[in-house]
Amino acid sequence: MAGDIQEGEAGESAEERAAGVPAGAADRAALFAFLDELGIAHRTVEHPAIFTVEEGRDYKKDMPGGHSKNLFLKDKKGKLTLAVALSETQVDLVGLGKRIGAKGRLSFGKPDLMTETLGVIPGAVTPFTLINDSAKALTQVILDEALLAHDPVWFHPLENTASTAISPGDLVSFVEACGFEPLILPLSGPFED
């Protein structure tokens, strides 16, 4: 099913997006083609570049559904995790680390490692990055139960100048089609020992 693109402000050029993004990383067109191939309905809204959840609040208030924050995490042994949470969720990193058996404390992965692994610049992290072969370096993908309670759910389409909506069930299907079995947890914790 083809997604409909709504007109909006122009985003960054392909050249600007490519700066710092690894060669071979998927772009928006490749993502949309893959979603169509999977039969995942999608809708995209253009907006100015958004780098943080807070920056996006005004733009997203007219886009009903669940909006995300995406955390690229690393433990002391180098195990990489992508945690996809509802934007309002206060993620309990200590409890989450214990729950998933992380070695040592979970911390945020450095921007260069994130770009190398996910194929996007800081501010554009999204579960859609799982389409990239380089994302196979992730050990796991965690989805927040609170996010999946909303329909639709919104993510950047590999660049932070737009947001794309899909259903929560289709998010799970997308993650699985990319070769990951998502772990679905309440990311706000508290987590039981």
Buried (B, 14 or more C-beta within 10 A) or exposed (E): EEBEBEEBEEBBEEEEBBEEBBEEBBBBEEBBEBBBEBEBBBBBBBBBBBEEBEBBEEBBEEBEBBBBBBBBBBBEEEBBBBBBBBBEBEBBBBBBBBBBEBEEEBEEBEEEBBBBBBBBBBBBBBBBBBBBEBBEBBBBBBBBBBBBEBBBBBBBBBBBBBBBBBBBEBBBBBBBBBEBEBEBBEBBBEBEE
